Amino acid sequence: MKKIFLFYITLFTLIAFFANAQRKCGLPDYINYKRTEEPELGTRIEQNKIILKEKAAKIIEERKSGNNERTSSITAIPVIFHIVIDTLKYNQLGGDAGIKQRCDSQISVLNRDFNALNADSTAIPAGWKSLFASTGIHFGLAHTDPNGNSTPGYEVRIISSIGFNGWTNHYSDAKHSTLGSGATSLSPGLDAWDVTKYLNVWCINFLDGMGLGGITLSKFFTVSGGGTSPDNEEGIALKWNVFGKRVLSSDNYTPTGTGTFFDEGRTMTHECGHFFELSHVWGDDGSLCPWSSGGHDDGIDDTPPQSTHTSGNPSYTITGGTINDACQFYGTVDTQHYGIACLDFMDYTDDTGMHLFTPQQAAVMVSCVTTVAGVDGENITLVQHPNLLGWPAGVSKIEIDRELKIFPNPSNGLINIAYNTNADKLIKVSILDVIGNEIRINSIDYNNAISIYLSNFSTGVYFIKCDFEKGSVVKRLILNKE
């Protein structure tokens, strides 16, 4: 009897481990659930795919004609992480230092993945190289909160309960600092910051939805987007231990089942794809092909038909490609010349098996943050507030009234900096992009005026950081080369 008991304990442990070791996104289950409340949801989703596809086609045509001005003018999106976990998980992440490292590394991962700068792109097989696309979308940790105060880009609430239930409502309890009458949780979460200015990300422990790594509420599902969910719950919910990259030795993030399958920050890359209205590459139709009765497609022409999701990190079997599945042939037509998109960020492969967004996927996401054919994208306001992430933490604002002039501003490529040498000595001038990265440095010989040529820089918003002996000043610069 004891042996039988131990057998079942071992069996259930293994089942739990492998369930958790497979990537799972909450969107398919959520859509199926919402269909019972919104009978027209399926039709609305398919109509939205058509609209996004038409916008993407216009953007791709612009790129073919050599016009990349659209993406060069996209400023970074301010991101705020709301960390809502218990003391044990806080310590497992390495405390505040570990959380900071996770947030910093997650932004770096997003910027690489969304701009075709990920080093593991070398693993993309030859047949897929032409489909390796950049979006031009960047992200940065918010450095100014809604009240104008400085912030590191994350906030932490330690709760007494071990996590939250609620995949059917995108874990609503975690998104509010007070519990409403319909709450099912024991502890409140953290309120969203203005969803028109910040991308809100809640890092929590999911108590339901076995194996769930993340679930996204895009604008499409909110009241503002024609859905029924509250506008102030728009954003991404991630499992507490899969955001960012695990680097610090003090970060002991490996409870049962998560292992190292999802420790490269790609869960948020995947969920950001959903935030910008991408579907899973197999169309979320079970194991059907698009031409089958009840089958669906992801609405993206340059991802081949695919029957279902891919788990793990499969070995490629096609020369110059990936692998085939049940949707390889539509009749006698080979629809998967180079295999399925198992290397795409919108499949379920492990972090190490994900490498790209396709050109049409990239164009769909760009359409969400720009104006196409006179129509603003649903997330366009997110790229209109670079002041919320204008400079790295630690830059002094005390000296902001120093006698310093930067002109002309806006500039067409030449800027002049004049300052009062009697007030202080200028040590260095740095050009920062909108997420605070230093992209050019000029050493100063204590003159009272200098000129900098930015003719090779793209049109957009930058910041000029002037380091004096007594402090630093950062001023916004608009570069307009039209």
C-alpha positions, 0 to 999 in steps of 0.5 A, a space after each residue: 500500500 505504501 509503495 502504491 501511495 509513493 507511486 501516485 505521489 511521484 506520478 502527480 509530482 511529475 505531471 505537475 512538473 511537466 505541466 509547469 515546464 511547458 509554456 502557457 499563455 492565458 489568451 486562448 482560454 480567456 477568449 473561449 471564456 469570454 465567448 460565453 459572455 460576448 457571442 460576437 467576440 469571435 467575429 470581432 476578433 476576425 474583423 480586427 485581424 483584417 483591419 490590422 492586416 490592411 494597415 500592416 500592408 501599407 506600412 510594408 509598402 512604405 518600407 519597400 519604397 525606402 521610407 523608414 521615417 515611421 519607425 525612426 520617429 517612434 519614441 520609447 514606451 514607458 514601462 512600470 512594473 508592479 511587483 505584488 508578491 509575498 516575502 518568500 518570493 521577494 527573497 527568492 528574487 534576491 530582494 530589491 537588488 534582484 528585482 531591479 536587475 530583473 526589471 533592467 534586464 527585461 527592458 534590455 531583452 525587449 529592446 533587443 527582441 523588438 529590434 532584431 538585435 538578439 544575439 541568438 538570431 544566429 540560430 535562425 535557419 537560412 530559409 527564415 533569414 529574410 523573415 527576421 524583422 525589426 519593429 523599431 519599437 523601444 521600451 524604457 523603465 519609467 523614471 517619472 510617476 503620474 504625480 511627477 515624482 521620480 521612480 525606478 520604474 517598478 514598485 513593490 507590495 509585499 502581501 500576506 497571501 501567496 498569490 492571486 486567482 482570476 484568469 477569467 478576469 485577468 487577475 483583476 484583484 492584483 490590479 487594484 490597491 483596494 479589494 472590491 465587493 467581488 474580490 476573491 483574493 485575500 490581499 490587494 494589489 497595485 493600481 495601474 498607472 495611466 494606461 494611456 501613458 504607461 505600459 503596466 506590467 503586474 508580476 504576481 503569483 498565479 494560483 490557478 491556470 496550471 503552468 500559466 506564464 502570462 496573460 495580457 489584456 490589450 486595448 481590444 478587450 477593454 471598454 475603450 477598444 470595444 470590449 467589456 473589461 475595465 480600461 484601468 486593467 489594461 496591461 500584462 500580468 506575468 508570473 513572478 519568476 519569469 520576468 527579466 533574466 535570472 543573473 544574480 546568484 542571490 536570485 533563487 527563483 527556481 521553485 518546482 517546475 519552472 527550471 531554466 526553460 523561461 529565464 531569458 525574459 521571452 515570456 514578456 516578449 511574447 505577451 508584448 506581442 499580444 499587447 500589440 494585437 498579435 495572435 499565436 502563430 497557430 491561430 488558437 483553434 486547437 489542432 486544426 488547419 486554417 482550411 479545416 471546418 472551425 479552423 483559424 489563422 493568425 491573420 499573418 501571411 508570412 507565418 505558415 499554416 500551423 496546427 498547434 503550438 510547439 513545446 520545448 526547443 525542437 531540433 530542426 529536421 528541414 534543411 534550411 528550415 525548421 519542422 513540419 506539422 499536420 498542416 504541411 499540405 493544403 491538398 497537394 500544395 506544400 504550405 510549409 516550405 521551410 517548416 512552421 514558425 516554431 522559432 517565432 516569439 508568438 509560439 510556445 517554445 522555450 526562451 532559447 528556441 525563440 528568435 524572431 518576429 516576421 515583417 508582417 507581425 512587426 508591421 501590425 505592431 507598428 500600426 498600433 503605435 503610429 498613424 496609418 491612413 489618417 487613423 491613430 493606432 490604439 496605443 499611439 499615446 504610449 509613444 507620446 510621453 518621452 518625458 516619463 523616461 527622459 533620463 537615467 535614475 540618479 541625474 540631478 534635477 536640482 540644477 535644472 535652472 542653471 544658465 544653460 542654453 541649447 539651440 536651435 531646438 527643434 534642430 535639423 542636425 546642428 545644435 549649439 550649447 552655451 553656458 555660464 563658465 562663472 557658474 560652474 565648469 562643464 565636464 562632459 556632454 552626452 547625447 541620450 536616447 529616449 530610454 536613457 542610453 548614452 549614444 554619443 559622448 563629447 569631451 569638453 575643454 571648458 569653453 563657454 560654447 560648443 557645437 554638435 553635429 547630429 546629421 547622421 541621427 534619425 528624426 526623433 526625441 533625444 536628451 542632452 545631458 550636461 555634466 558639471 562639477 556640481 551636478 547634471 542637467 538634462 534637457 529635451 531635444 527634438 531632432 527634425 530633419 524634414 
